Amino acid sequence: MRFPLSLLGFAQVPLEQPQPAGEMSIVSPVPPPDFSFKEGVDVFSPKDLVELARPGTAAANDAGDLVLVPVSKFSLEEKKNNKTIVIASVDSTVQPLEIPLARGGTAFWLDSRTVGHVFSPEEGKPQELYAISVKFEAESNILSTPDPPAPVGEFPTSTSANFQYSSDSGILVFSDEVYADGQLETVKAQDEAWENRGNTALVYDSTYERHWDHWIGPKKSSLFSVSLYLAPGNKWIMGRTFLNILKDTGHHVPVEPFGGTDDFDIGPDRIIYTTKAPDLPEAWHTKQNVYIVAVSGAEKPRELTSGKQGATHSPVWSKQGNKVAWLEQDKDGYESDRSKVVVYDLEKDVRFTITQHWDRSPDSIVFSKSGKSIIATAGDRAKIKVFILPVPPTPSASSEHPALGRQYTKDPVPLIESGSSGGLQIVGEGRVIFTRSCMTSPNDVWVVKKNLDKLEDMLHEDANATRSELQSVVQAEQITRFTGDALSGKTLHPGSEFYFEGAEGKQVQGWLLTPPGFQKGVDNKKWPVVMLIHGGPQGAWEDQWSTRWNPNVFANQGYVVVAMNPTGSTTFGQEFTDAITEDWGGKPFVDMQKGWKYVLEHFPEIDSNRAVAAGASWGGYAINWIQGHPEYGFGFKALFCHDGVFDSIYNGYSTDELFFFNHDWGSAPYESKARELAEKFSPVNFVHKWSTPQLTVHGSKDYRLPETDGIGAFHALQGRGIPSRLVIFPDENHWVLNHGNSLKWHYEVFRWFDKYVGRKD
């Protein structure tokens, strides 16, 4: 039964003494002396978050007995980010080996006992490749680098990245940005000519003119290959001829802004890759094609996709070299469409989709060693799990809906069901290596060592096997604990899940984290509460570590944390994700109101008179939207908006990826459908109802949501005499990445909340 909000005891937050309209408040650059973070041996503070080691994604050697993990650790005292690589054993208890990278760079395996390290010896100088020999003797408890790094070769530029080495072919493939001639060797001279052109103008005749956090210049990314092999005498040799594999194709790999090594994969003598469809304007479309091309560049790329798809991701080879696979979306122009697994049998020239029946959207895939199955990561109910999918026999003709046996239409079996996993690799005798984090820990490396082949046989042969029977065959083991010592003694909450009935009777999930010292059933009306609203809007609060919006940092500053996954959230099925389309200010807020009521009824320890809310991106839109809708009855005493939408129509013109607005608002911003929706759902139209004190933060390099949205919201608050504060980071994009800026961000957020809901006794 639904009740009027007035009967639930909610009320709009009263204003502090207003300032006269148009009067500017003067903000002192000196931090006020009346606020500081809660800190202590058991408290996980913002300073702890900033200085905690940040492990990256593991890379396993071919033998599958060692993993290499990049780790960075910032020192506030030194104001320096210290970078290392850590090599750890998969099987033994030998102490991991830490190798400092004084000059940064990238590391990858050349063979099972040699690491390649690429770095620039001086800023702006060409990169060099060095070989680092690794000695590993498990029986003798030895893991070391017995010899100094040996020089191997030099690259023409200082910007090469995304290295993949194939020991079978002796070819190193990497990406770099080049001018129209496609030559690495001319980049330096053309860079100098560009910088000395006599003006700073950037001229455009089409979109993209800027993307994510940078203005688009004359260079484009491409893939290059160079020979690399181990010569007699244990000496690594790199060739001097760098071949542009994609020259004159109009193809650019990786796909900006977040593409990397997962945008291409090396086979026996060919490369499979994904790229934006070259015949379509990139800012208006998400469509990507998958191609296959010879590493030698002796042939033109051949498209493997049908031409009717949307975005594609994660192209991979089978170990046998007879099949490739990738993730594919149906809709062009919609980046959050469901991704499906497509397999292409190269011998039979047949393409077929194997997950039409599965209402989840995989993030990454790899073939098993046998090629009989695909291992995938996919979001499922606010976790990113590792699944195994049996690959069915190749049908007689290409099909998006092939006729499959019952064992191939069951939901895939999860190998690990908690936390958030990624970085899948199949190495050695069929081992599955992956990286996993959760709400209480950053990345660690995990492995599935045994019985994967047995599980594969069961999946193919026994259609009646239950999930528990299948899961009992294999077991995942944790093999690193990078931050165990640093987090020992800290009070970290694993997150408690709750479900409630939201809009249209749908079940909606949320997370609740409690602060140190919280006592259920004892602390009546004691604790302030913060509602965190995620971005996207097609995103989710997941059982995952974050270095930016970390729920445990909020909890350790004394807040009960409520993080809901309302309509539009991912990992709960495509229908739920799609339901926010053309409804930004509708069903998600019905969900949040009902979830808020549920939390307050079930947790009497929360003081509803000390409630605040924070959100970024779409979550920032949500903050601005809640400002204009006091009838929702949340009763927040203070709000925080990070890089949020203020004027929806303006955002439809100013954002970099124009396809996003066109999809979510039903049309281009100048067309009637979007304008009618914006009239209904744009925060700018409800400023006359704003009244709650608000902190607004924005990055000047945020081209997804330009800073004028944040400035506009701040001016609206100031004009209405509402207590407000604006924080601009001139060097940050849609995220706050600089360590010092991160600490300042946390300081401003918690200072603001403390001002309105902190205890003064």
Summary of the structure (lengths in Angstrom):
residues: 761
radius of gyration: 26.7
end to end distance: 40.6
largest distance: 83.2
contacts: 2515
relative contact order: 0.10
helix: 20%
strand: 32%
